[in-house]
Amino acid sequence: MFNPFSLENKTILITGASSGIGRQCAIDCSKMGAKVVLIARNEERLNETRSMMEGNGHVLVCQDLTCFEKIPDIVKNIVKQIGALDGVLHCAGISNTEPLKLYGVDRLEEFFGANVFGAVMLTREICKLKNINKNGASIVFFASVAGIVGESCKSAYSMTKGALISGTRALAVEYSKKNIRVNSVSPGVIETPINAKQKYMVEPELRAQFEAKHLLGLGKTTDISNACIYLLSDASRWVTGQNLIVDGGYTVR
Ligand SMILES: NC(=O)c1ccc[n+]([C@@H]2O[C@H](COP(=O)([O-])OP(=O)(O)OC[C@H]3O[C@@H](n4cnc5c(N)ncnc54)[C@H](OP(=O)(O)O)[C@@H]3O)[C@@H](O)[C@H]2O)c1
């Protein structure tokens, strides 16, 4: 059957695979035929994700990606175990809703460490020639509509996501020589553990306001995994340096 979105014979690394969007991406990439490397800190939840996937040969790596010095060895072991990579989804991330007055440098470093530095250091290591498929690879960073549109008390999170959107463009140019495509995806609001306790999800009035900003309602994790499958597949072979906004219309007005 004609299927330009197939991930058969591809090996995809997914960070943040223990929860929410990363978990959904792991499940759906396995259904599209990929072998998947799942990374996150919580082993029990990684195993839960594994139990929901199809196929064999997937690899679980229990790791805090802010331990930057461990990243070269992690990548080396992964490639030794499963072979060169065809794609990466950098889903791992943290969020908050706090005014800037509550931030110190430590907290900003925590946000940039988890949302930007971990993904960038992992990319740097993976994009060494021995670690990627000789035909090239597709790297996808997880940005957000918060990297494009302002919302009160989201400054630290927004700054990290804006950094990923602009870094994507620069890295797309830098890595094009190696046939590595680099894109980002910017979801609107999807109900997952990252926002389950945020006021805009739990207080009915605020939630209604937020939902109304998404012209098509809030999204589902599958809305994002489908976009990621496109960016990982050969269907997007001519797409690089882009930020794919998947937000039910949140940013159109
Ligand atoms: N949900 C939304 O509305 C939304 C909207 C826009 C963008 N996004 C972005 O989409 C991505 C996924 O979010 P989500 O909604 O799926 O959130 P989630 O359910 O909270 O998942 C976040 C994942 O990141 C992992 N993680 C966090 N810090 C880590 C670290 N230091 N090392 C390794 N793994 C780490 C967590 O795993 P462990 O705790 O097991 O380590 C978890 O698997 C994030 O980058 C988020 O900013 C989400």
The ligand as an SDF file (V2000), in Angstrom:
LIG
                    3D

 48 52  0  0  0  0  0  0  0  0999 V2000
    1.0140   19.6760   26.6470 N   0  0  0  0  0  0  0  0  0  0  0  0
    1.0060   20.8740   26.0690 C   0  0  0  0  0  0  0  0  0  0  0  0
   -0.0050   21.5950   26.1100 O   0  0  0  0  0  0  0  0  0  0  0  0
    2.2170   21.3770   25.3500 C   0  0  0  0  0  0  0  0  0  0  0  0
    2.0750   22.5220   24.5600 C   0  0  0  0  0  0  0  0  0  0  0  0
    3.1840   23.0010   23.8860 C   0  0  0  0  0  0  0  0  0  0  0  0
    4.4060   22.3660   23.9930 C   0  0  0  0  0  0  0  0  0  0  0  0
    4.5150   21.2650   24.7690 N   0  0  0  0  0  0  0  0  0  0  0  0
    5.8280   20.6260   24.8620 C   0  0  0  0  0  0  0  0  0  0  0  0
    5.7280   19.2700   24.5230 O   0  0  0  0  0  0  0  0  0  0  0  0
    6.7360   18.5160   25.2190 C   0  0  0  0  0  0  0  0  0  0  0  0
    6.0720   17.3310   25.9060 C   0  0  0  0  0  0  0  0  0  0  0  0
    5.1620   17.8300   26.8770 O   0  0  0  0  0  0  0  0  0  0  0  0
    4.0260   16.9480   27.5570 P   0  0  0  0  0  0  0  0  0  0  0  0
    2.7910   17.7430   27.5290 O   0  0  0  0  0  0  0  0  0  0  0  0
    4.0240   15.5950   27.0030 O   0  0  0  0  0  0  0  0  0  0  0  0
    4.5580   16.9380   29.0730 O   0  0  0  0  0  0  0  0  0  0  0  0
    4.7110   15.7640   30.1550 P   0  0  0  0  0  0  0  0  0  0  0  0
    3.5700   14.8140   30.0370 O   0  0  0  0  0  0  0  0  0  0  0  0
    4.9550   16.4290   31.4540 O   0  0  0  0  0  0  0  0  0  0  0  0
    6.0490   15.0230   29.6780 O   0  0  0  0  0  0  0  0  0  0  0  0
    7.3080   15.6270   29.8400 C   0  0  0  0  0  0  0  0  0  0  0  0
    8.3500   14.5520   29.6420 C   0  0  0  0  0  0  0  0  0  0  0  0
    9.6420   15.1210   29.7790 O   0  0  0  0  0  0  0  0  0  0  0  0
   10.4370   14.2520   30.5720 C   0  0  0  0  0  0  0  0  0  0  0  0
   11.5020   15.0300   31.1990 N   0  0  0  0  0  0  0  0  0  0  0  0
   11.3840   16.2060   31.8700 C   0  0  0  0  0  0  0  0  0  0  0  0
   12.5790   16.6120   32.3380 N   0  0  0  0  0  0  0  0  0  0  0  0
   13.4810   15.6640   31.9590 C   0  0  0  0  0  0  0  0  0  0  0  0
   14.8760   15.5050   32.1480 C   0  0  0  0  0  0  0  0  0  0  0  0
   15.5970   16.3910   32.8470 N   0  0  0  0  0  0  0  0  0  0  0  0
   15.4830   14.4190   31.6190 N   0  0  0  0  0  0  0  0  0  0  0  0
   14.7680   13.4990   30.9220 C   0  0  0  0  0  0  0  0  0  0  0  0
   13.4460   13.6080   30.7050 N   0  0  0  0  0  0  0  0  0  0  0  0
   12.8070   14.6620   31.2210 C   0  0  0  0  0  0  0  0  0  0  0  0
    9.4570   13.6240   31.5510 C   0  0  0  0  0  0  0  0  0  0  0  0
    9.8960   12.3640   31.9850 O   0  0  0  0  0  0  0  0  0  0  0  0
   10.4310   11.9650   33.4330 P   0  0  0  0  0  0  0  0  0  0  0  0
    9.7100   12.7690   34.4500 O   0  0  0  0  0  0  0  0  0  0  0  0
   10.1900   10.4840   33.4850 O   0  0  0  0  0  0  0  0  0  0  0  0
   11.8900   12.2680   33.3340 O   0  0  0  0  0  0  0  0  0  0  0  0
    8.2370   13.4200   30.6480 C   0  0  0  0  0  0  0  0  0  0  0  0
    8.3570   12.1930   29.9560 O   0  0  0  0  0  0  0  0  0  0  0  0
    7.4080   19.4950   26.1830 C   0  0  0  0  0  0  0  0  0  0  0  0
    8.6000   19.9550   25.6220 O   0  0  0  0  0  0  0  0  0  0  0  0
    6.3980   20.6400   26.2710 C   0  0  0  0  0  0  0  0  0  0  0  0
    6.9990   21.8670   26.5770 O   0  0  0  0  0  0  0  0  0  0  0  0
    3.4420   20.7490   25.4530 C   0  0  0  0  0  0  0  0  0  0  0  0
  1  2  1  0
  2  3  2  0
  2  4  1  0
  4  5  1  0
  4 48  2  0
  5  6  2  0
  6  7  1  0
  7  8  2  0
  8  9  1  0
  8 48  1  0
  9 10  1  0
  9 46  1  0
 10 11  1  0
 11 12  1  0
 11 44  1  0
 12 13  1  0
 13 14  1  0
 14 15  2  0
 14 16  1  0
 14 17  1  0
 17 18  1  0
 18 19  2  0
 18 20  1  0
 18 21  1  0
 21 22  1  0
 22 23  1  0
 23 24  1  0
 23 42  1  0
 24 25  1  0
 25 26  1  0
 25 36  1  0
 26 27  1  0
 26 35  1  0
 27 28  2  0
 28 29  1  0
 29 30  1  0
 29 35  2  0
 30 31  1  0
 30 32  2  0
 32 33  1  0
 33 34  2  0
 34 35  1  0
 36 37  1  0
 36 42  1  0
 37 38  1  0
 38 39  2  0
 38 40  1  0
 38 41  1  0
 42 43  1  0
 44 45  1  0
 44 46  1  0
 46 47  1  0
M  CHG  2   8   1  16  -1
M  END
$$$$
